[in-house]
Amino acid sequence: MRLLIQNPGAAPVEGYTLLGVSTTRNCGVAGTIGQFGSGAKHAINTLLRAGLKLLIYCGKTRLEFATRDDTVNDGLVTKPIKRVVCRLGGTSSKTLDMGWCLDFGAIDWTDLSMALREFVANAIDRTVRERGDFVPALLNEDLRRPSSKTALSGRGTALRASTSKSTTTCSGSTASCPAASCTFPAGRNWSRNPCCPRPTGT
């Protein structure tokens, strides 16, 4: 089973490989979501921990994430770790050391739906910034001609499990999304769909 998430435009490689980089923070465009510069990196780790293969295309540059075994010694014990690396393809053949290990985010990024939501939010952000709104781009099928895309593949049961978690539904109405509705994982009190009004204080 495979899942493809795509959007118009091309994200910078640093958006996935450099912790803290956010191109939407303070971008001045209403309706964007990203701000911390860490969500995509947490999402990558979440999928790797689940044993899923992840490919990200930034234009013609392919990013393939994996891990390599390493150890850390604090003078008392030697601890085995898995360093996250990124193999570039297409326009480059470099292998980048991400500077973090697979345990980054393991305590609170525990559900595959969190990772999937993150990549969908990134696609929405780019579409909103480039096209002004997400829904018209979706209705006009502009998202079928992307430059950036994220592809996931692996154990089909794992991907299905991520979409079968309990969900909460919210509904509302905006100028661009009359009578809009959307769903998001239970326990989260707002959706990253711009058609779903974001409650105050979230």
C-alpha positions as a Markdown table, in Angstrom:
| # | Residue | x | y | z |
|---|---|---|---|---|
| 1 | Met | 0.0 | 0.0 | 0.0 |
| 2 | Arg | 1.2 | 3.5 | -0.8 |
| 3 | Leu | 0.1 | 7.0 | 0.1 |
| 4 | Leu | 1.0 | 10.1 | -1.9 |
| 5 | Ile | 0.7 | 13.7 | -0.5 |
| 6 | Gln | 1.5 | 16.5 | -3.0 |
| 7 | Asn | 1.2 | 20.2 | -3.5 |
| 8 | Pro | 2.2 | 22.9 | -6.1 |
| 9 | Gly | 5.6 | 24.5 | -5.8 |
| 10 | Ala | 8.8 | 23.0 | -4.4 |
| 11 | Ala | 9.8 | 23.0 | -0.8 |
| 12 | Pro | 13.5 | 23.7 | 0.1 |
| 13 | Val | 15.5 | 20.6 | 1.1 |
| 14 | Glu | 16.4 | 22.5 | 4.4 |
| 15 | Gly | 12.7 | 22.4 | 5.3 |
| 16 | Tyr | 13.1 | 18.6 | 6.0 |
| 17 | Thr | 16.8 | 18.4 | 7.0 |
| 18 | Leu | 17.5 | 21.5 | 9.1 |
| 19 | Leu | 15.8 | 21.7 | 12.5 |
| 20 | Gly | 14.1 | 25.0 | 13.2 |
| 21 | Val | 13.6 | 26.0 | 9.5 |
| 22 | Ser | 10.0 | 27.2 | 8.8 |
| 23 | Thr | 9.1 | 29.0 | 5.6 |
| 24 | Thr | 5.6 | 29.7 | 6.9 |
| 25 | Arg | 6.4 | 31.3 | 10.2 |
| 26 | Asn | 5.8 | 35.1 | 9.9 |
| 27 | Cys | 5.1 | 34.7 | 6.2 |
| 28 | Gly | 2.2 | 37.2 | 6.4 |
| 29 | Val | -0.3 | 34.8 | 4.7 |
| 30 | Ala | -3.5 | 34.2 | 6.6 |
| 31 | Gly | -4.5 | 30.5 | 7.0 |
| 32 | Thr | -1.0 | 29.0 | 7.2 |
| 33 | Ile | -0.2 | 26.6 | 10.0 |
| 34 | Gly | 3.5 | 25.8 | 10.4 |
| 35 | Gln | 5.6 | 27.8 | 12.7 |
| 36 | Phe | 8.1 | 25.8 | 14.8 |
| 37 | Gly | 10.3 | 24.2 | 12.1 |
| 38 | Ser | 10.2 | 20.8 | 13.8 |
| 39 | Gly | 7.0 | 19.1 | 12.8 |
| 40 | Ala | 8.2 | 17.6 | 9.5 |
| 41 | Lys | 11.3 | 16.2 | 11.3 |
| 42 | His | 9.2 | 14.6 | 14.0 |
| 43 | Ala | 6.9 | 13.2 | 11.3 |
| 44 | Ile | 9.9 | 11.7 | 9.5 |
| 45 | Asn | 11.0 | 10.0 | 12.7 |
| 46 | Thr | 7.6 | 8.8 | 13.5 |
| 47 | Leu | 7.3 | 7.0 | 10.2 |
| 48 | Leu | 10.8 | 5.6 | 10.4 |
| 49 | Arg | 10.1 | 4.1 | 13.9 |
| 50 | Ala | 7.0 | 2.4 | 12.4 |
| 51 | Gly | 9.2 | 0.8 | 9.7 |
| 52 | Leu | 7.6 | 2.7 | 6.8 |
| 53 | Lys | 9.6 | 3.8 | 3.8 |
| 54 | Leu | 9.5 | 7.6 | 3.2 |
| 55 | Leu | 10.4 | 9.5 | 0.0 |
| 56 | Ile | 10.1 | 13.3 | -0.3 |
| 57 | Tyr | 10.6 | 15.1 | -3.6 |
| 58 | Cys | 11.6 | 18.8 | -3.4 |
| 59 | Gly | 11.2 | 19.6 | -7.1 |
| 60 | Lys | 13.6 | 17.2 | -8.8 |
| 61 | Thr | 15.6 | 16.4 | -5.7 |
| 62 | Arg | 14.7 | 13.1 | -4.0 |
| 63 | Leu | 15.1 | 12.7 | -0.2 |
| 64 | Glu | 15.1 | 9.2 | 1.2 |
| 65 | Phe | 15.4 | 8.9 | 4.9 |
| 66 | Ala | 16.9 | 6.0 | 6.8 |
| 67 | Thr | 19.0 | 5.2 | 9.9 |
| 68 | Arg | 22.5 | 4.0 | 10.6 |
| 69 | Asp | 23.8 | 2.3 | 13.8 |
| 70 | Asp | 26.0 | 4.3 | 16.1 |
| 71 | Thr | 26.9 | 4.5 | 19.8 |
| 72 | Val | 27.2 | 7.2 | 22.5 |
| 73 | Asn | 29.4 | 6.9 | 25.5 |
| 74 | Asp | 29.0 | 9.2 | 28.6 |
| 75 | Gly | 31.9 | 7.7 | 30.5 |
| 76 | Leu | 29.7 | 5.3 | 32.4 |
| 77 | Val | 27.9 | 3.3 | 29.7 |
| 78 | Thr | 27.9 | 2.9 | 26.0 |
| 79 | Lys | 24.5 | 3.3 | 24.5 |
| 80 | Pro | 23.5 | 2.1 | 21.0 |
| 81 | Ile | 21.6 | 4.7 | 19.0 |
| 82 | Lys | 20.2 | 5.0 | 15.4 |
| 83 | Arg | 21.3 | 8.2 | 13.7 |
| 84 | Val | 18.9 | 9.5 | 11.1 |
| 85 | Val | 20.4 | 10.1 | 7.6 |
| 86 | Cys | 19.0 | 11.4 | 4.3 |
| 87 | Arg | 20.2 | 10.1 | 1.0 |
| 88 | Leu | 19.7 | 12.7 | -1.8 |
| 89 | Gly | 19.0 | 11.7 | -5.4 |
| 90 | Gly | 18.1 | 13.3 | -8.7 |
| 91 | Thr | 20.1 | 16.5 | -8.4 |
| 92 | Ser | 22.6 | 15.3 | -5.8 |
| 93 | Ser | 24.1 | 12.1 | -4.5 |
| 94 | Lys | 25.0 | 13.3 | -1.0 |
| 95 | Thr | 24.1 | 11.5 | 2.2 |
| 96 | Leu | 23.3 | 14.0 | 5.0 |
| 97 | Asp | 23.6 | 13.3 | 8.7 |
| 98 | Met | 20.5 | 14.9 | 10.2 |
| 99 | Gly | 22.1 | 15.5 | 13.6 |
| 100 | Trp | 19.4 | 13.7 | 15.5 |
| 101 | Cys | 18.6 | 10.1 | 16.4 |
| 102 | Leu | 15.6 | 8.0 | 15.9 |
| 103 | Asp | 14.4 | 8.5 | 19.5 |
| 104 | Phe | 13.9 | 12.3 | 18.8 |
| 105 | Gly | 10.2 | 12.7 | 19.6 |
| 106 | Ala | 9.6 | 9.1 | 20.6 |
| 107 | Ile | 7.9 | 10.1 | 23.9 |
| 108 | Asp | 5.1 | 12.2 | 22.5 |
| 109 | Trp | 5.0 | 11.5 | 18.7 |
| 110 | Thr | 3.5 | 8.1 | 19.1 |
| 111 | Asp | 0.7 | 7.9 | 16.5 |
| 112 | Leu | 1.1 | 7.6 | 12.7 |
| 113 | Ser | -1.9 | 9.9 | 12.2 |
| 114 | Met | 0.2 | 12.8 | 13.7 |
| 115 | Ala | 2.9 | 12.3 | 11.1 |
| 116 | Leu | 0.3 | 12.1 | 8.3 |
| 117 | Arg | -1.4 | 15.2 | 9.5 |
| 118 | Glu | 1.9 | 17.1 | 9.5 |
| 119 | Phe | 2.6 | 16.3 | 5.9 |
| 120 | Val | -0.9 | 17.2 | 4.9 |
| 121 | Ala | -0.6 | 20.5 | 6.8 |
| 122 | Asn | 2.7 | 21.3 | 4.9 |
| 123 | Ala | 0.9 | 20.7 | 1.6 |
| 124 | Ile | -2.0 | 22.9 | 2.6 |
| 125 | Asp | 0.4 | 25.6 | 3.7 |
| 126 | Arg | 2.3 | 25.7 | 0.4 |
| 127 | Thr | -1.0 | 25.7 | -1.5 |
| 128 | Val | -2.4 | 28.6 | 0.5 |
| 129 | Arg | 0.8 | 30.6 | 0.1 |
| 130 | Glu | 1.0 | 30.0 | -3.6 |
| 131 | Arg | -2.6 | 29.8 | -4.7 |
| 132 | Gly | -4.3 | 31.9 | -2.0 |
| 133 | Asp | -6.7 | 29.2 | -0.9 |
| 134 | Phe | -6.7 | 25.4 | -0.6 |
| 135 | Val | -10.2 | 24.5 | -1.7 |
| 136 | Pro | -10.2 | 26.2 | -5.2 |
| 137 | Ala | -6.9 | 24.5 | -5.9 |
| 138 | Leu | -8.3 | 21.1 | -4.9 |
| 139 | Leu | -11.5 | 21.6 | -6.9 |
| 140 | Asn | -9.6 | 22.7 | -10.0 |
| 141 | Glu | -7.3 | 19.7 | -9.6 |
| 142 | Asp | -4.2 | 21.9 | -9.5 |
| 143 | Leu | -2.8 | 19.5 | -6.9 |
| 144 | Arg | -2.5 | 16.9 | -9.6 |
| 145 | Arg | 0.4 | 18.8 | -11.2 |
| 146 | Pro | 2.8 | 19.2 | -8.2 |
| 147 | Ser | 6.5 | 19.9 | -7.9 |
| 148 | Ser | 6.7 | 18.7 | -4.3 |
| 149 | Lys | 5.4 | 15.4 | -3.0 |
| 150 | Thr | 5.7 | 13.0 | -0.1 |
| 151 | Ala | 5.3 | 9.3 | -0.7 |
| 152 | Leu | 4.9 | 6.7 | 2.0 |
| 153 | Ser | 5.0 | 2.9 | 1.5 |
| 154 | Gly | 5.4 | -0.1 | 3.8 |
| 155 | Arg | 3.2 | -2.5 | 5.7 |
| 156 | Gly | -0.3 | -1.8 | 4.5 |
| 157 | Thr | -1.8 | -2.7 | 7.9 |
| 158 | Ala | 0.3 | 0.0 | 9.5 |
| 159 | Leu | -1.0 | 2.7 | 7.2 |
| 160 | Arg | -4.6 | 1.5 | 7.5 |
| 161 | Ala | -4.2 | 1.6 | 11.3 |
| 162 | Ser | -3.3 | 5.3 | 11.1 |
| 163 | Thr | -6.6 | 6.1 | 9.4 |
| 164 | Ser | -8.8 | 3.9 | 11.6 |
| 165 | Lys | -8.1 | 5.8 | 14.8 |
| 166 | Ser | -11.1 | 7.4 | 16.5 |
| 167 | Thr | -11.7 | 10.9 | 15.1 |
| 168 | Thr | -13.5 | 14.1 | 16.1 |
| 169 | Thr | -15.6 | 16.0 | 13.6 |
| 170 | Cys | -16.0 | 19.8 | 13.5 |
| 171 | Ser | -18.0 | 21.9 | 11.2 |
| 172 | Gly | -18.3 | 25.6 | 10.4 |
| 173 | Ser | -18.7 | 28.1 | 7.6 |
| 174 | Thr | -16.2 | 30.5 | 6.1 |
| 175 | Ala | -16.3 | 32.7 | 3.0 |
| 176 | Ser | -14.3 | 30.1 | 1.0 |
| 177 | Cys | -15.7 | 27.0 | 2.7 |
| 178 | Pro | -19.5 | 27.3 | 3.2 |
| 179 | Ala | -20.8 | 24.6 | 5.5 |
| 180 | Ala | -17.4 | 23.1 | 5.6 |
| 181 | Ser | -16.6 | 20.0 | 7.7 |
| 182 | Cys | -13.5 | 18.0 | 8.5 |
| 183 | Thr | -12.2 | 15.4 | 10.9 |
| 184 | Phe | -9.1 | 15.1 | 13.0 |
| 185 | Pro | -7.7 | 12.6 | 15.6 |
| 186 | Ala | -9.6 | 12.4 | 18.8 |
| 187 | Gly | -7.8 | 14.4 | 21.6 |
| 188 | Arg | -6.9 | 17.2 | 19.2 |
| 189 | Asn | -9.2 | 20.2 | 19.5 |
| 190 | Trp | -8.5 | 21.7 | 16.1 |
| 191 | Ser | -8.0 | 20.6 | 12.6 |
| 192 | Arg | -5.2 | 21.7 | 10.2 |
| 193 | Asn | -7.8 | 22.0 | 7.4 |
| 194 | Pro | -8.2 | 25.8 | 6.9 |
| 195 | Cys | -11.9 | 25.1 | 6.1 |
| 196 | Cys | -12.4 | 24.1 | 9.7 |
| 197 | Pro | -12.4 | 27.1 | 12.1 |
| 198 | Arg | -9.6 | 26.9 | 14.6 |
| 199 | Pro | -10.9 | 27.5 | 18.1 |
| 200 | Thr | -9.4 | 30.3 | 20.1 |
| 201 | Gly | -6.5 | 29.4 | 22.3 |
| 202 | Thr | -5.3 | 26.4 | 20.4 |
